[in-house]
Amino acid sequence: MASKGKPKATTVKRDPNTLVAQARPNEEDATTLARTVLRPSIKGAVTIKEYSKKYGDLDLIGLVGELSDR
């Protein structure tokens, strides 16, 4: 007999090392990419991740979030 409960929500697993850049209206891809990678929180997170490998594989998205909050 089939259950008639709510369907289970599916969770999309994100890659902790993939940044998503949001383009502004009519903005070219190259400009979006440049604007994103030049953000201080992005540059700092990438640097911290590269030089902190002894702590394991740090979550780039988490690092960006923490640096943005500060």
C-alpha positions in Angstrom: 0.0 0.0 0.0 1.4 3.4 -1.0 1.8 6.2 1.5 -0.1 9.5 0.7 2.1 11.8 2.8 4.0 14.8 1.6 6.6 14.2 -1.0 10.1 14.3 0.4 12.1 17.4 -0.4 15.2 16.8 -2.5 18.3 18.5 -1.3 20.7 19.8 -4.0 24.3 19.2 -2.8 26.4 22.3 -3.6 30.0 22.2 -4.4 31.7 24.1 -1.6 34.4 25.3 -4.0 32.2 26.7 -6.7 31.2 30.3 -6.7 28.1 31.6 -8.5 28.5 35.0 -10.0 25.3 37.0 -10.6 25.3 39.2 -13.7 23.8 42.6 -13.7 21.3 43.4 -16.5 23.0 43.6 -19.9 26.4 42.8 -18.3 28.9 40.7 -20.3 30.2 37.5 -18.8 33.8 38.7 -18.7 32.7 41.8 -16.7 30.6 39.7 -14.3 33.6 37.4 -13.7 36.0 40.3 -13.2 33.7 42.1 -10.8 33.2 38.9 -8.8 36.8 37.8 -8.5 37.9 41.3 -7.5 35.7 41.5 -4.4 38.0 41.6 -1.4 36.1 38.7 0.3 36.6 36.5 -2.7 40.3 37.3 -3.0 40.8 36.8 0.7 38.9 33.5 0.8 40.9 32.1 -2.2 44.2 33.1 -0.5 43.2 31.7 2.9 42.1 28.4 1.3 45.3 28.1 -0.6 47.6 28.8 2.3 45.6 26.9 4.9 45.7 23.4 3.4 47.1 21.9 6.7 43.6 22.5 8.1 42.0 20.3 5.5 39.9 21.2 2.5 38.2 24.5 3.7 34.8 25.4 2.3 35.4 28.4 -0.1 31.7 29.5 0.1 31.9 29.4 3.9 35.1 31.5 3.9 33.6 34.1 1.6 30.6 34.3 3.9 32.6 34.8 7.0 34.9 37.4 5.4 31.9 39.3 4.1 30.4 39.4 7.5 33.5 41.0 8.9 
